Structures are given as structure tokens and as C-alpha cells.
Amino acid sequence: MHSRSHRSTRARFAIIAAAVAVACAASAAAGYFAFSAQRSPGSAAGDTSAGAGSKAPPRAGASAGAGSGSAAAKQSGGPASAALPKLSLAQMAGQRVIYSYGGLTPPAALLALISHGEAAGVIFFGHNISSQAQIAKVIAELERANSSPLNPVRAPLLLMTDQEGGIIRRMPGAPLLSERQIGAAADAAAEATAAGRSAGLNLRSVGMNINLAPVLDVYRRPGDFDDQFGRSYSTNPDTVASLGADFITAQQRAGVAATAKHFPGLGAAAQAQNTDKVPVTLNLPVSVIRNTDVLPYKAAIAAGVRLVMLSWAVYPALAPGRPAGLSAAIVGGELRQRLRFGGVTITDALEAGALRAFGAIPNRSLLAAQAGMDLLLCSGQNYPEGAQAAAALERGYRDGRLGAPAFTAAVRRVLTLRASLSR
């Protein structure tokens, strides 16, 4: 990548400068944003795919694509065509990566990325939290870095966790009931509403603004993958749809964006079919997937859910050989086109065992972005994983494997979401 002569490098940057000038002119007329092609000093090396960095990057400013209309405005809390800041390529890539770290203190390298506008946000796990006061102090530190004058993105970070309820809680406190307990309650709708509201208030009290909940899987039998942890409201898709929408509505009214997961559904997974650990294939007819597993997502989208997390299971009837989050047929076809979802898509954990056949983090990141995923969830609790994902996105943009229109649309959706969230 760095073997060209100094003269050819200067010529290449002259061409890029001209392209940026054209992009800036287009930006003034069409509300798009331009970027400089400089590489961030914080970017990691990542994969060694042939041809990476061998072409001048495509010009920003293409159509916002899927989700740029009224549906996106409703789900992301603001106008989808809002003006965006000028971003470097490293900053564009960073807007698509959620970082994680180990221990109680975020690493200096992550704070530096945030201060330069090269990270979308952070996911927190139980080992990051010793108390509400401690995590609130950490979040205040992250937002101070985010407020750096070096950061062109003047919007809150995406600060998230899994606060589903029951035993799946990263933070102490609400919601105490699991989805299974809510579904079995005498007044399930009231309990789902109370759980959503209390989850939102709990997370907002420490400065978090996204909950990776609710689970909308329609479980099939007692003790299966979802039911063993109480992560499904019911075996009835209409019940799951209704209670999930109640949770989403209440939580988002409390100021925390909801994430419906795991599209198009893990309810048919058996007890040992855990995508975090192993590849999972769910051989379901298209009619069952759409009429049972996908049904709750229609209600969630109607309720204005901000994010949808894609499953890492393979659904041969929809996309043979590709996990849902790596499949354009599922992300773009089923979720964007059939269900008209205009909000933000987020992967499940990139380090999941279900993806072992798809290479290391850089290649997984590239495939997820090519499939249409907006945010890459790097939840391995180490900073380098996120850096590798961001570097892979940069390379994919530079060499054309990630097209400019789709890349720009993804960044636009993420930044619109960020701008809609209160600090």
C-alpha cells in the first residue's frame, strides 16, 4: 500500500483534492457531505486483501438510498436528509463501528478515537460496570472526549448495553421480569409497558441511550434456545408482536432507543443452537419465517423502533449459505424492501462462533457492510477488534468493494440516529 514513489503519491492526492472539490460543490446543492482521503493514525492494519488501497476513493455525495424517506425520519427521530458534517474517510468508517473494552476503565486509544470523531459508540458489559455511579462517571468521560473540538460530529455517542430483563441484565436494577414472565402475567401488556419504561429510565440515569432489547424471537418449545433464559414472550407471534411493541414504545418515550432482535428470528433454534458459539442453520419454510418469526417486526417497525439487530443464523429458504447479517437478500430484501424498515441496522457480535467460516474480523466486517449492515458490533471486549473493523471499511471504500452510495446512506442513518438522541 505504501510502496508508491513520492511523486506518484503527490499526483494521486492532487486527483483526490480535485474530487473533494467537486464533492463539496455537490454538497452545497444536495445536502450531502464531503470527506478528505487522509488516513487516521489510529487505524489498524487489518486484512491483507489484494488491491486494498490501490485506487483513489470514490467520491461521497451519492443518493441516500434505502431508508432515506419518511420511514427513516420516523424511526431515527429526525429528518433523514439533514445536513451532515464533512468527514474524513476514517471518520466515515468510524461512524459504523461500536467499540467495546475490558475492565472498568476505557483505554486511552478508544478515547482518542472518539475525540477525533472515529467511533460511533460503545457497548457495555457486566464487567465494565461495578456500580451505577462508576459507569455514569465513565460515560461522562466518553462524552467529554466526544465533545472535543477535533470531532466534527456534534451529536451524542451511541452508548448501549443488553438490558433485556430477568437474568439478561448488564446493569443493576430494572427491568426485573424476564420476557417469559411478562408473557405469562395476568396483565402482560401493562407489564411489558412497565418493563420498557423502567429499562429506559434505568439506562438514562447513567447516560446510556440505546438498549439492545427487546428480543422478538417467537420460541417454539420449553427449554429451547430462547426459552431457557426466559428471552421470549410467547410461542404466539401475535403476542410477541403486541408485547414487543409495548416495550419499544414505553422505552423510547423514556428517552432510550430500542433495538428489535434477532431478525428474522431465532425462535426455532434448539437449546444448543447458540450463534455466539457455533454456526446455526434454521431450515424453515419461507411461509413460516414470514408469518411467524417476522410478524413481530412489523409491529415493531410500526411502533417506530430505531434499530434492528440481524441474526447470525443461516436461513436456507431466504439466503442459502449466508447468515442473515451477511446477506443482502435478508438485510436489503426482507427487512428494507418487504418491511420498509428505514432505521439503523446493527450486527450481532462480530466475533461470534457462527461466523467462523467467514474469516477474521476484517473480512466479516466487509461482508456485513456489503450486505447492508449500518453498524458493526465489536463486542469482544478489546479495542483492537473495533479498529480492525473500521480499517476494513476504509479499505473497502477506497478500493470500491463498498460502493459510495450505500456507504454514505449508512453513515447518514447512523448520524441521524445520533443527532436524535438527548445527552
Residue pairs with C-beta under 8 A, 6 or more apart in sequence:
1 52
1 53
1 54
4 12
12 56
13 37
15 56
16 37
16 56
16 57
19 56
19 59
20 34
20 35
20 36
20 37
20 59
22 59
23 32
23 34
23 35
23 59
23 60
23 61
24 34
24 86
26 32
26 34
26 61
27 33
27 34
27 60
27 61
27 86
30 61
31 81
31 82
31 83
31 84
32 60
32 61
32 62
32 84
32 408
33 60
33 61
33 83
33 84
33 85
33 86
33 87
33 408
34 60
34 61
34 86
35 57
35 60
35 86
35 87
35 88
35 89
35 91
35 92
36 86
36 88
36 89
37 56
37 57
37 88
37 89
37 398
38 88
38 89
38 90
39 89
39 90
39 394
40 88
40 90
40 91
40 94
40 113
40 116
40 118
42 90
42 109
42 112
42 113
42 116
42 118
42 387
43 90
43 387
43 390
43 391
43 394
44 384
44 387
44 388
44 390
44 391
45 388
45 391
46 361
46 362
46 387
46 388
46 391
46 392
46 395
47 359
47 360
47 362
47 363
47 366
47 388
47 392
47 395
49 362
49 363
49 366
49 395
49 399
51 399
52 395
52 398
52 399
53 395
53 398
53 399
54 398
54 399
55 398
55 399
55 400
56 398
57 89
57 397
57 398
58 397
58 400
58 403
58 404
59 404
60 92
60 404
60 408
61 404
61 408
62 403
62 404
62 405
62 408
62 409
63 405
63 409
64 80
64 81
64 405
64 408
64 409
64 412
65 405
65 406
65 408
65 409
66 332
66 336
66 337
66 342
66 372
66 409
67 80
67 336
67 341
67 342
67 343
67 409
67 413
68 80
68 81
68 342
68 409
68 412
69 80
69 342
70 342
71 301
71 340
71 341
71 342
71 343
72 80
72 342
72 343
72 413
72 416
73 79
73 80
73 342
74 304
74 342
75 301
75 304
75 305
75 306
75 341
75 342
75 343
75 344
76 306
76 342
76 343
76 344
76 413
76 416
76 417
76 420
77 257
77 306
77 416
77 417
77 419
77 420
77 421
78 416
78 419
78 420
79 416
80 342
80 412
80 413
80 416
82 416
82 419
84 411
84 412
84 415
85 152
85 153
85 154
85 415
86 152
87 95
87 117
87 152
87 153
87 411
89 394
89 397
89 398
90 116
90 118
90 390
90 394
91 116
91 117
91 118
91 152
91 153
92 393
92 397
92 407
92 411
93 118
93 390
93 391
93 393
93 394
93 397
94 113
94 117
94 118
94 119
94 120
94 390
95 120
95 153
95 411
95 414
95 415
96 120
96 369
96 374
96 375
96 376
96 390
96 393
96 410
96 411
96 414
97 119
97 120
97 375
97 376
97 378
97 386
97 389
97 390
97 393
98 120
98 121
98 122
98 123
98 158
98 160
98 346
98 375
98 376
98 377
98 378
98 379
98 386
99 110
99 113
99 119
99 121
99 122
99 123
99 378
99 383
99 386
100 122
100 123
100 124
100 125
100 378
100 379
100 380
100 381
100 382
100 383
100 385
100 386
101 107
101 110
101 122
101 128
101 381
101 382
101 383
102 127
102 128
102 381
102 382
103 127
103 128
104 127
104 128
104 129
104 130
104 134
104 138
105 138
106 122
106 138
106 141
106 142
107 383
109 383
109 387
110 119
110 122
110 383
110 386
111 141
111 142
111 145
112 145
113 119
113 387
114 142
114 145
114 146
114 148
114 151
114 157
115 145
115 146
115 148
115 150
115 151
116 148
116 150
116 151
117 150
117 151
117 152
117 153
118 390
119 157
119 386
119 390
120 157
120 158
120 375
120 414
120 418
121 157
121 158
121 159
121 160
121 210
121 418
122 142
122 157
122 158
122 159
122 160
123 160
123 161
123 212
123 377
123 379
124 135
124 159
124 160
124 161
124 170
124 208
125 161
125 170
125 379
125 381
126 170
127 381
128 135
128 138
128 170
129 135
129 170
129 171
129 172
131 172
132 171
132 172
132 173
132 205
132 206
135 171
135 206
136 205
136 206
136 207
139 159
139 206
139 207
139 208
140 207
142 157
142 159
143 156
143 157
143 207
143 423
146 153
146 156
146 157
153 415
153 418
155 415
155 418
155 419
155 421
156 209
156 418
156 421
156 422
156 423
157 418
158 209
158 210
158 375
158 414
158 417
158 418
158 421
159 207
159 208
159 209
159 210
160 208
160 209
160 210
160 211
160 212
160 259
161 170
161 171
161 203
161 208
161 211
161 212
162 168
162 169
162 170
162 211
162 212
162 213
163 169
163 170
163 171
163 175
163 199
163 202
163 203
163 211
163 212
163 213
164 175
164 178
164 179
164 212
164 213
164 214
164 215
164 231
165 174
165 175
165 176
165 177
165 178
165 179
165 182
165 195
165 199
165 213
166 176
166 177
166 178
166 179
166 180
166 181
166 229
166 230
166 231
167 178
167 229
167 230
168 178
168 229
168 230
168 231
169 175
171 202
171 203
171 206
171 208
173 198
173 202
174 195
174 198
174 199
174 201
174 202
175 194
175 195
175 196
175 198
175 199
175 202
177 185
177 191
177 195
178 229
178 230
178 231
179 214
179 215
179 230
179 231
179 232
179 233
179 243
180 227
180 230
180 231
180 232
180 233
181 191
181 230
182 188
182 191
182 192
182 195
182 233
182 243
183 232
183 233
183 234
183 239
183 240
183 243
185 191
188 233
188 239
188 243
189 242
189 243
189 246
192 233
192 243
192 244
192 246
192 247
192 250
193 246
193 247
193 249
193 250
194 250
195 247
195 250
196 214
196 246
196 247
196 248
196 249
196 250
196 251
196 252
196 254
196 258
197 250
197 251
197 253
197 254
199 211
199 213
199 247
199 251
199 254
199 256
200 211
200 250
200 251
200 252
200 253
200 254
200 255
200 256
201 254
203 209
203 211
203 256
204 254
204 255
204 256
207 423
208 256
209 255
209 256
209 257
209 421
209 422
210 256
210 257
210 259
210 306
210 307
210 421
211 251
211 256
211 257
211 258
211 259
212 259
212 261
212 309
212 346
213 247
213 251
213 258
213 259
213 261
214 243
214 244
214 247
214 248
214 258
214 260
214 261
215 226
215 231
215 232
215 261
215 262
216 240
216 241
216 244
216 260
216 261
216 262
216 263
216 265
216 296
216 297
216 300
217 226
217 231
217 232
217 240
217 261
217 262
217 265
217 266
217 267
217 269
217 293
218 232
218 234
218 235
218 236
218 237
218 240
218 265
218 267
218 292
218 293
218 295
218 296
219 225
219 226
219 227
219 231
219 232
219 234
219 235
219 267
220 235
220 267
220 268
221 227
221 235
223 271
224 267
224 268
224 269
224 270
224 271
225 266
225 269
225 270
225 271
225 272
225 273
225 274
226 232
226 266
226 267
226 269
228 271
232 240
232 267
233 239
233 240
233 243
233 244
234 240
234 243
237 291
237 292
237 293
237 295
237 296
238 295
240 295
240 296
241 295
241 296
241 298
241 299
241 300
242 299
244 260
244 296
244 299
244 300
245 296
245 299
245 300
245 302
245 303
247 258
248 258
248 260
248 300
248 303
248 304
248 305
249 303
249 304
251 258
252 258
252 304
252 305
252 306
255 421
255 422
257 306
257 307
257 417
257 421
258 300
258 305
258 306
258 307
259 305
259 306
259 307
259 308
259 309
259 346
260 296
260 297
260 300
260 305
260 307
260 308
260 309
261 308
261 309
261 311
261 348
262 275
262 309
262 310
262 311
262 312
262 313
262 324
262 348
263 294
263 297
263 308
263 309
263 310
263 311
263 324
263 330
263 334
263 335
264 289
264 293
264 294
264 297
264 311
264 315
264 318
264 324
264 330
264 334
264 335
265 289
265 292
265 293
265 294
265 296
265 311
266 273
266 275
266 280
266 282
266 311
266 313
267 292
267 293
268 282
268 284
268 288
268 293
269 275
269 280
269 282
269 313
272 278
273 280
273 282
273 313
274 280
275 311
275 312
275 313
275 323
275 348
275 352
275 353
275 354
276 348
276 349
276 352
276 353
276 354
277 352
277 353
277 354
278 353
278 354
279 314
279 353
279 354
279 355
279 356
279 357
280 312
280 313
280 314
280 354
281 313
281 314
281 315
281 316
282 313
282 314
282 315
283 316
283 317
284 293
284 315
284 317
285 317
286 317
286 318
289 315
289 317
289 318
290 338
294 334
294 339
297 308
297 335
297 339
297 341
298 339
300 308
301 339
301 340
301 341
301 343
305 343
306 343
306 344
306 417
306 420
307 343
307 344
307 345
307 346
307 375
307 417
308 335
308 341
308 343
308 344
308 345
308 346
309 345
309 346
309 347
309 348
309 377
310 324
310 325
310 330
310 331
310 335
310 345
310 346
310 347
310 348
310 373
311 323
311 324
311 325
311 348
312 323
312 324
312 325
312 348
312 352
312 354
312 355
313 323
313 324
313 354
314 320
314 321
314 322
314 323
314 324
315 324
315 330
318 324
318 327
318 329
318 330
318 333
318 334
319 327
319 329
319 330
322 329
322 330
322 371
323 354
323 355
323 358
324 330
324 331
325 331
325 347
325 348
325 368
325 371
325 373
326 355
326 358
326 364
326 367
326 368
326 371
327 371
328 370
328 371
328 372
330 371
331 345
331 371
331 372
331 373
332 371
332 372
335 341
335 345
336 342
336 372
342 413
343 413
343 417
344 374
344 375
344 413
344 414
344 417
345 372
345 373
345 374
345 375
346 373
346 374
346 375
346 376
346 377
347 368
347 373
347 375
347 376
347 377
348 377
349 377
349 378
349 379
349 380
350 361
350 364
350 365
350 368
350 376
350 377
350 378
350 379
350 380
350 385
350 389
351 361
351 378
351 379
351 380
351 385
355 364
358 364
358 367
360 388
361 378
361 385
361 388
361 389
361 392
362 388
362 389
362 391
362 392
362 395
363 392
365 376
365 388
365 389
365 392
365 393
366 392
366 393
366 395
366 396
366 401
366 402
368 376
369 376
369 393
369 396
369 402
369 407
369 410
370 396
370 401
370 402
372 406
372 410
373 410
374 410
374 413
374 414
375 414
376 386
376 389
376 393
378 385
378 386
378 389
393 402
393 407
395 401
396 402
397 404
397 407
